[in-house]
Amino acid sequence: MTFYVEACESGSMFPNLNEDEQIYAFTASNATQSSWAAYCGSSAMVAGKNIGSCLGDLFSINWMEDSDSHDLSVETLKQQYETVKEKTTASPVQQFGNLSWLDEPVGDFQGICEDSTTLT
């Protein structure tokens, strides 16, 4: 199982997650720092109206745009982590849990599974 968590202090959710568990977590920040909003102010337009709030978070935008722009059957969790960490400059992106999966394709965890018989 993989988690992508966008929230201020999101790293606080996984301090005890370890390699023995079958969980990988990818967070917007560490346990003590905020994550940062994006598409705010004049960029917060919906149907031509400014909603007076922010429409996204830098971390979430970066991983979703990365997923949209890559072949997820090829891009690995490690590659996505490195790209998103580099682009998310306002908060310290973190990873927790079972890091042995980092060479697995993102598509094994996001999107449509082609062969459901391989799920355990």
Backbone hydrogen bonds, N-H to C=O, Kabsch-Sander energy under -0.5 kcal/mol:
donor,donor_aa,acceptor,acceptor_aa,energy
3,F,24,Y,-2.4
5,V,3,F,-0.5
5,V,26,F,-2.4
6,E,4,Y,-0.5
7,A,5,V,-0.6
9,E,33,Q,-2.7
10,S,7,A,-1.7
11,G,30,N,-1.2
12,S,9,E,-2.1
12,S,30,N,-0.5
13,M,10,S,-1.7
14,F,11,G,-1.2
17,L,14,F,-1.3
21,E,18,N,-1.4
23,I,21,E,-1.0
24,Y,1,M,-2.4
25,A,96,F,-2.3
26,F,3,F,-2.5
27,T,94,Q,-2.3
28,A,5,V,-2.2
38,A,56,G,-2.6
43,S,40,C,-2.2
44,A,41,G,-1.7
45,M,43,S,-1.3
46,V,49,K,-3.0
49,K,46,V,-1.9
51,I,44,A,-2.6
55,L,38,A,-0.9
55,L,39,Y,-1.3
56,G,38,A,-1.7
58,L,36,W,-2.8
61,I,57,D,-2.9
62,N,58,L,-2.3
63,W,59,F,-2.4
64,M,60,S,-2.4
65,E,61,I,-2.7
66,D,62,N,-2.0
67,S,63,W,-2.3
68,D,64,M,-2.2
69,S,65,E,-1.5
70,H,66,D,-0.7
70,H,67,S,-0.6
72,L,70,H,-1.0
74,V,71,D,-2.1
75,E,71,D,-2.7
77,L,104,E,-2.1
78,K,102,L,-2.5
80,Q,76,T,-2.5
81,Y,77,L,-2.7
82,E,78,K,-2.6
83,T,79,Q,-2.3
84,V,80,Q,-2.8
85,K,81,Y,-2.8
86,E,82,E,-2.0
87,K,83,T,-2.1
88,T,84,V,-2.1
89,T,87,K,-1.4
93,V,91,S,-1.3
94,Q,27,T,-1.8
96,F,25,A,-2.5
97,G,17,L,-0.8
98,N,23,I,-3.2
99,L,97,G,-1.3
101,W,98,N,-0.9
102,L,99,L,-1.3
104,E,101,W,-2.9
106,V,75,E,-3.0
107,G,72,L,-3.3
108,D,105,P,-1.9
109,F,106,V,-2.3
110,Q,106,V,-1.9
114,E,112,I,-0.6
118,T,115,D,-1.7
119,L,116,S,-1.1
